[in-house]
């Protein structure tokens, strides 16, 4: 008996809620489909918000790729496997570039899109931070003469 009485109260409450919802819906207008597949809207309705511009499909940090490749190279090679001194162009082509290409986004890497724009400027910045030593071999020809494997940035990367 109590169960039947409780079930009746629940059904009455559900009916009251349904009536309340339906009375609120009666005043609403619904967009209707036209023959072209477009929807008609009420002129009193506010315009829809503009769609946000999608972000570029891929944002690549070229500067970060170059820095990370140097840290990766120095951290995971030994003095025996990394021949130093070496011409800067050879150091870049044979050592840094393969690492850059293996990193996410590295397949589209361009050194001109880094903050340094040129390899020599990057190497000089590493010399300034005392990570590497660069010497001029001739006009526009430089070579990497040493790398400080005990530099805090390199030790922290490991």
N, C-alpha and C positions, 0 to 999 in steps of 0.2 A: 504494500500500500504506500509506504513512504517512497519507494523507488518510483512508483507511478506518479505520485504527486510531484517529486523532484523532476521527472522527465517532462511533465506538463509545464513546470515553471521554466525549464530550459527552452522548450519549444516556444513558449510565449515570449521569452526574451529574444530569441532568434527572429521571430516574426516582427517584433518591435524594431530591432536593429535594421532589418531588411527594409521596413517601411521608411525608416529615417534616412537610409542611404538612397533609396529610390526617390524620395522627395527632394533630396539635394541634387540628384542627377537630372531631374525633369527640366531645370532651367538652363542646362548646358546645351550648346550647339556643337554638332559634330561636323567636321569637314567631310564633304562628299566627293567621290571620284567623278571626274568628267570623262568624256569619251577619249580624250587624248592621254589619259592616265595621270593627269595633273590634279592637284587638289585645289578646291576653291576655299578661300578663307574669308572670314568676315572682315570688312574694311575697318571696323573698329578695333580689331585685334592689333596688338603691337607687332612690329616687324620682328622676324626671327633674329636671334643674335648672329653676328657674322661668324663664320666658321674660322677657327684659328688656323694660321698657316702651319702646315706640317713641318717639323724640323728637317733639316737636310738629311738625306738618307744615311750619310756616314760623315761624322765629324772626326777627322784624323788629326792627331797632335803630332805633326812632323818633328817638332823640336823634341818632344818626349820620346819619340821612337829612336831618334839619333842618340840621345843621352842614355836611354835604357840599353841600346845595343852596345855602347861602349862599356857600361857597367857589367853587362852580361858577358861580354867578351873577356874582360879582365878578370872577372870573378870565377869564371869556369874554364879558364885555360891556364896552362903553366908556362913558365919561361921557356921550356923546351918546345912546346907546341906553337907558341906565338913568337915568330922571328922578329926581334927588334935589334938594331935599327932597321927601318923599312921606309921606303918612299911613302909619303902621305897618300898618294893616289892608289898605290898598291895596298896599303893598310886598309883603306876604305873599301876598295873593290873586292879584296880577298877575305877580309875579316868582318868589317862592319855591315856591309850591304847584305851578305847572306843571312845575318842575324836579323836585320831590319825586315827583310822579306819574309822571315818565318813568324814575325809578330803579327797580331791582328791589325789589319789596316796597312801593313807594310808593303803589300803588293803595289800600292799606288804612291809610295814614298817619293818625295822630291826634295832634295836638299835645299833648293831655292825657296821652299815654303817653310823653312825653319827660321828662327830669329837671326841666324848667322848668315844665311843665304849662300855661303861658300864654305867648303871643307876647311880651308886654311883658317878662317875665322873661328870655326868650331874648335879646331885643334889649339889655336892660340888661347881661347877661353879656358880650355882644359889645362893649358900650361899656366895660365894666370891663377887657376885654382889649385895648382901644384899636383894635378892628377897625372899629367904627361909632360914630357919635354919634347919640344919641336925645334929643329934646327933648319936653317936655310941651306940648301945644297947649291943653289944657283938662283938665277932670276926666275921667280914664280915656281920654283921647285923646292919642296920642303920634305923633310923626313921626320918620322917619329923616332926619337932616339932612346926614350925610356918611358916607363909607366910605373908609377908608385903604387904597388899593390897593397901597401899598408895604409893608404889614404883612408880617412874615416868614411867617405862616401862609398868606397869600394867594399870596405869591411862591413858596413851597414847593409849593403845590398845582398851579401851572402846570406 
